[in-house]
Amino acid sequence: MTHSMSDHTAGQPATPGPPEGIDPSVLDELSRLRDSIDNIDAAVVHMLAERFKCTQQVGHLKAAHRLPPADPAREARQITRLRQLAESAKLDPGFAEKLLNFIIAEVIRHHETIARSDNGPEGTEGPEGALR
């Protein structure tokens, strides 16, 4: 079988179109659902960005008062709370816990970085910037 230039771009196969014989209304619904997923993904990213702005402020406050970057008691309360929220939202609580643990680990890493930076020479700012 031979391929024309329109079949390939820079040696890569062309992206296949929709399978033949699929009802156009199914394709429309698939597109609508995927658009919703894309919007939700964007909202999740923006919400995480807002969450990290708050945790950066917490990190600076902890560093200023020589508090430890991690707070295991709060983390345990948050995990319990998130698992309950997940259950009521019909989301797998184990998945929600894994996600929160991943986020907590990143927050602690940020707090450790802030503590090292904020506890440096007088009047210096850490790489995370000033309180927002």
C-alpha distance (Angstrom), angle and dihedral (degrees) to the residues before:
residue distance angle dihedral
M1 . . .
T2 3.79 . .
H3 3.78 125.3 .
S4 3.76 127.5 -146.7
M5 3.80 123.1 -139.4
S6 3.81 88.2 -99.5
D7 3.82 89.2 63.2
H8 3.81 93.9 61.0
T9 3.77 137.0 34.9
A10 3.81 116.3 -157.6
G11 3.77 90.7 -20.3
Q12 3.81 93.7 -51.0
P13 3.79 122.2 120.0
A14 3.78 114.8 -107.4
T15 3.78 116.6 -101.6
P16 3.76 106.3 -97.2
G17 3.78 117.0 -115.5
P18 3.75 124.0 -134.0
P19 3.78 114.6 -55.9
E20 3.77 113.4 -94.1
G21 3.75 117.6 -104.9
I22 3.84 95.6 31.0
D23 3.78 113.0 135.8
P24 3.84 108.6 -108.7
S25 3.82 89.9 -133.0
V26 3.84 88.9 60.1
L27 3.79 90.2 51.4
D28 3.81 90.4 48.3
E29 3.81 90.8 51.5
L30 3.81 91.4 46.8
S31 3.80 89.8 51.5
R32 3.81 91.8 47.6
L33 3.81 91.8 50.7
R34 3.80 92.5 46.7
D35 3.80 90.3 50.6
S36 3.81 88.4 53.7
I37 3.80 90.8 49.3
D38 3.82 90.5 50.7
N39 3.82 90.6 50.7
I40 3.80 91.9 48.5
D41 3.82 91.1 48.8
A42 3.81 89.4 52.8
A43 3.81 90.5 49.5
V44 3.83 91.2 49.5
V45 3.81 91.0 52.3
H46 3.81 91.8 48.8
M47 3.82 92.1 47.1
L48 3.81 90.4 50.3
A49 3.80 89.5 50.2
E50 3.82 89.9 53.1
R51 3.80 90.7 46.9
F52 3.80 91.0 52.4
K53 3.81 91.1 49.3
C54 3.81 87.9 58.1
T55 3.79 93.8 45.0
Q56 3.82 89.8 49.9
Q57 3.80 87.9 57.9
V58 3.81 89.5 48.6
G59 3.82 88.7 50.9
H60 3.80 92.2 53.7
L61 3.81 91.6 46.8
K62 3.80 91.2 49.5
A63 3.80 91.4 47.8
A64 3.80 92.4 48.6
H65 3.81 90.6 53.7
R66 3.81 96.1 37.6
L67 3.81 93.0 -115.6
P68 3.80 118.8 157.3
P69 3.82 117.1 -96.3
A70 3.81 92.7 -125.2
D71 3.80 127.4 57.0
P72 3.82 106.1 -168.9
A73 3.82 94.3 -176.2
R74 3.81 92.4 53.9
E75 3.81 90.9 43.8
A76 3.82 90.6 53.8
R77 3.83 90.7 49.2
Q78 3.80 90.8 48.9
I79 3.80 92.3 50.0
T80 3.81 91.3 50.6
R81 3.81 90.7 47.1
L82 3.80 93.5 47.5
R83 3.80 92.5 48.0
Q84 3.82 89.2 53.7
L85 3.81 91.0 48.2
A86 3.79 90.3 49.0
E87 3.81 92.1 51.0
S88 3.81 92.1 50.9
A89 3.83 89.6 47.8
K90 3.84 91.7 49.9
L91 3.81 90.9 -114.6
D92 3.79 122.1 136.5
P93 3.84 104.8 -95.2
G94 3.81 90.5 -150.7
F95 3.78 90.2 57.5
A96 3.81 91.2 47.4
E97 3.81 90.1 51.0
K98 3.80 92.5 49.9
L99 3.80 90.3 49.9
L100 3.80 92.6 49.3
N101 3.82 92.0 46.8
F102 3.81 88.9 53.1
I103 3.81 90.7 50.2
I104 3.82 92.6 45.4
A105 3.81 91.2 51.8
E106 3.81 89.8 53.1
V107 3.82 91.8 47.3
I108 3.82 91.4 51.1
R109 3.80 89.8 49.1
H110 3.82 88.9 52.9
H111 3.81 91.4 46.9
E112 3.80 91.2 51.5
T113 3.80 90.3 50.8
I114 3.80 91.3 48.3
A115 3.81 91.7 47.8
R116 3.81 91.1 53.0
S117 3.80 91.6 46.9
D118 3.80 99.2 40.8
N119 3.79 92.3 47.5
G120 3.79 91.1 55.3
P121 3.80 126.5 96.5
E122 3.79 115.6 -24.6
G123 3.78 114.7 -83.5
T124 3.79 97.6 15.3
E125 3.76 124.5 129.4
G126 3.76 124.0 -139.7
P127 3.79 123.1 -120.5
E128 3.79 89.8 -95.9
G129 3.82 91.5 66.2
A130 3.77 131.5 -129.0
L131 3.78 125.2 -42.1
R132 3.75 110.4 -67.9
